Amino acid sequence: MQSKFKNKYKIKSARLSGYDYSQNGMYFVTICTKNREEFFGQIENGEMILSDMGKIVRDELLQTPKIRPNVKLDEWVIMPNHVHAIIEICTDAQRRDALQCVSTGVLEYKNKFGPQANNLASIIRGFKGVVTNKIHQMPNSNSFAWQSRFYDHIIRNEISLNKIREYIRTNPQMWERDRNNVENLWI
């Protein structure tokens, strides 16, 4: 049975328990729209054609490393109802080359209530917030919302990094088989 907090069910975190998501590392993230609604454009002949909302997502994704000097954006793609990205957090400016900041597999544990300004969750929260505010300034956009959580995977080696990069690059061509494609939910 799930535990309760203030008489409400508490959903267990999807994050790796005790892991410091502000430490140097590369993270594969997937952020979905609420109910997998397709706001960001459409796939035509295996290529993503961005809508105006999709262009806002693209612009804000590209702004993230400019706003946060500890963040580097690796491979990414915007799909009709989700975003895939490899985000690198690297606090050591001299180690900003790919894989220099990949997690070594050694879990660094810190106080879970410590500074939250530069961890993965705060990066995603800031991105989602800015995108939502900008989209809601558009006419007829009040139905736009993100799924409340996001998926992440800690990238620990070059083999994994290269497989994820390939997955991201080919995601538009695989849309017909993508589990986030709402048309596939009823098959």
C-alpha positions in Angstrom: 0.0 0.0 0.0 1.2 3.5 -0.9 2.2 5.8 2.0 0.3 8.9 2.7 1.4 12.5 3.5 -1.2 14.9 4.9 -3.8 12.3 4.2 -2.9 12.2 0.4 -1.1 9.3 -1.4 2.5 10.1 -2.0 4.0 9.0 -5.3 7.4 7.5 -5.0 10.1 9.5 -6.8 11.3 8.2 -10.2 14.8 9.6 -9.4 17.6 7.2 -8.2 17.4 7.4 -4.4 20.2 9.2 -2.8 21.9 10.2 -6.1 23.2 13.8 -6.4 21.7 15.0 -9.6 23.7 18.2 -9.4 27.0 16.4 -9.8 29.0 16.2 -13.0 27.2 13.8 -15.4 25.3 13.3 -18.6 21.6 12.5 -18.4 19.1 11.3 -21.0 15.7 13.0 -20.3 12.3 12.7 -21.8 9.7 15.3 -21.1 6.1 14.6 -22.3 3.0 16.7 -22.7 0.0 16.0 -20.5 -2.0 13.1 -21.9 0.5 12.9 -24.8 -1.3 15.7 -26.7 0.5 16.6 -29.9 1.3 20.3 -29.6 4.8 20.6 -31.0 4.2 19.7 -34.7 4.0 16.7 -36.8 6.1 14.1 -38.5 6.2 14.2 -42.3 8.3 11.7 -44.2 10.3 10.9 -41.2 11.1 14.5 -40.4 9.7 16.7 -37.6 8.0 19.8 -38.7 7.7 22.2 -35.7 4.5 24.1 -34.9 4.7 27.5 -33.3 4.6 25.8 -29.9 7.4 23.5 -31.0 9.5 26.5 -32.1 9.1 27.9 -28.6 10.3 24.6 -27.1 13.3 24.6 -29.5 14.2 28.1 -28.7 14.0 27.6 -24.9 15.9 24.3 -25.1 18.7 26.1 -26.9 18.6 28.9 -24.3 19.2 26.5 -21.4 23.0 26.3 -21.7 23.2 30.1 -22.2 21.3 30.7 -19.0 23.0 27.9 -17.0 26.8 27.9 -17.4 27.0 24.4 -15.8 24.8 22.9 -18.5 25.7 21.6 -21.9 23.1 20.4 -24.4 24.2 17.3 -26.4 21.9 15.5 -28.8 18.2 16.4 -28.7 14.9 16.2 -30.6 11.5 17.6 -30.3 8.7 15.2 -31.2 4.9 15.9 -31.6 4.3 15.3 -27.8 7.6 15.0 -26.1 11.2 16.1 -26.0 14.3 13.9 -25.8 17.6 15.5 -24.8 21.0 14.6 -23.4 21.9 17.1 -20.8 25.4 17.4 -19.4 25.9 19.0 -16.0 29.5 19.9 -15.6 30.6 22.3 -12.9 34.3 22.1 -13.8 34.8 24.5 -16.8 38.0 22.7 -17.9 36.2 19.4 -18.3 33.5 20.5 -20.7 34.3 17.9 -23.4 31.8 15.1 -24.0 32.2 12.2 -21.6 34.5 14.1 -19.3 31.5 14.7 -17.0 29.9 11.3 -17.4 29.0 9.7 -14.1 31.6 7.2 -13.0 29.1 5.0 -11.4 30.2 6.2 -7.9 27.1 7.5 -6.3 27.6 10.8 -4.6 25.1 11.2 -1.8 24.2 14.6 -0.3 21.5 16.0 1.9 18.3 15.7 -0.1 17.3 19.1 1.1 20.5 20.8 0.0 20.8 23.4 -2.8 18.5 22.7 -5.6 19.5 25.5 -8.1 21.7 23.5 -10.4 20.4 19.9 -10.3 18.6 18.1 -13.1 15.1 18.6 -11.7 15.6 22.4 -11.3 16.9 22.6 -14.9 13.8 20.7 -16.2 11.5 22.7 -13.9 12.9 26.0 -15.2 12.6 24.9 -18.8 9.1 23.6 -18.5 8.0 26.8 -16.7 9.4 29.2 -19.2 8.0 27.2 -22.1 4.5 27.0 -20.5 4.5 30.7 -19.8 5.5 31.6 -23.4 3.0 29.1 -24.9 0.2 30.4 -22.7 0.8 33.9 -24.2 -0.3 32.5 -27.6 -4.0 32.6 -28.6 -6.0 29.4 -27.9 -3.2 27.8 -26.0 -4.6 27.4 -22.5 -5.0 23.6 -23.0 -1.2 23.2 -23.1 0.3 21.4 -20.1 3.3 19.2 -19.4 3.1 15.8 -17.8 4.0 16.4 -14.1 7.2 14.3 -14.1 10.0 13.5 -16.5 12.0 10.4 -17.3 15.8 10.4 -16.8 18.6 7.9 -17.3 22.1 8.5 -15.9 24.6 7.9 -18.8 27.6 6.0 -17.4 29.7 5.1 -20.5 30.4 5.9 -24.1 28.5 2.9 -25.4 25.4 4.0 -23.7 25.9 7.6 -24.8 26.3 6.6 -28.4 23.2 4.3 -28.4 21.1 7.1 -26.9 22.4 9.6 -29.4 21.4 7.3 -32.2 18.0 6.7 -30.7 17.4 10.5 -30.5 18.6 11.1 -34.1 16.4 8.4 -35.5 13.3 9.1 -33.4 11.4 11.0 -36.0 11.8 8.1 -38.5 10.5 5.7 -35.9 7.5 7.7 -35.0 5.0 5.2 -36.3 6.3 2.7 -33.7 7.0 5.2 -30.9 5.2 4.4 -27.6 4.5 8.1 -27.2 2.6 8.2 -30.5 -1.0 8.4 -29.3 -2.3 6.6 -32.4 -0.3 3.5 -31.2 -2.0 3.6 -27.8 -5.2 2.0 -29.2 -3.6 -0.7 -31.3 
